[in-house]
């Protein structure tokens, strides 16, 4: 019995020892630290994340920038000294969509914008705003969209994505699931040309933002849909718009979008900073690939709502 106890203690100590070694050596990759990282180590961990995930890190320009950035970390006295080199590295590895910023824990205290809906001239007008809330708010966001889609009869739908800067596409796509076909919606293509499909089935979105589950996801009979976009329609909002690409009886009105048509991977760093690393291009259902290109409207106009209403009333 005593031998078994000694063996168990020895086994436990061995596990603890090797766990300690693993965390000491690799913990930074998972944002786990036994002691605070030095500025150089902090920078190296962040740079390795960029190197692994960044969409454009197979280029010669990146290899040069990576070496330059590593050399700059040798002179860093504080973590703050590493941020400008990391910002410059992100520009090469990610283009314009990558960023590093200090996370604000109080940001969730602000009211989250929710969708709104109204009927005008027998047309349902749904405003789809930026979403950056928590899971409960995401569920409510999606529910508001579906409630509007189900609550009345109408001859057409206007989805207003103007000034939607993006955020989490999960609640957007989930809410719009009744007017989207089940199956693959878009693809995320990484630097190795791997294509990860964003799909929809029974009201559940896979690989596209936060998973949100809501009741009553019955499909709505096909109606013409007008989508409004402008220069502030960006990132996840653009990706959600692209989920409608190739569908019959859909037209886009307004101005070219912001041109952040790529996917970011979020990486949390030791000091609370967050890196958004651009890790994939977007491929729509037509096979068209977007690499931070703008989405062009079918009808370019400064009066997109009037133009959309006119199209729907004459459709």
Secondary structure, 3 states (H helix, E strand, C coil): CHHHHHHHHHHHHHHHHHHHHHHHHHHHHHCCCCCCCCHHHHHHHHHHHHHHHCCCCCCHHHHHHHHHHHHHHCCCCCCHHHHHHHHHHHHHHHCCCCEEEECCCCHHHCCCCCCEEEEECCEEEEECCCECCCHHHHHHHHHHHHHHHHHCCCCEEEEECCCCCCECHHHHHHHCHHHCCCEEEEEEECCCCCEEEEEEECCEEECCCCCCCCCCCCCCCCCEEEEEECCCCCCHHHHHHHCCCCCCCEEEEECCCCCCCEEEEEEECCCCEEEEEEEEEEECCCCCEECCCCCCCCEECCCHHHHHHHHHHCC
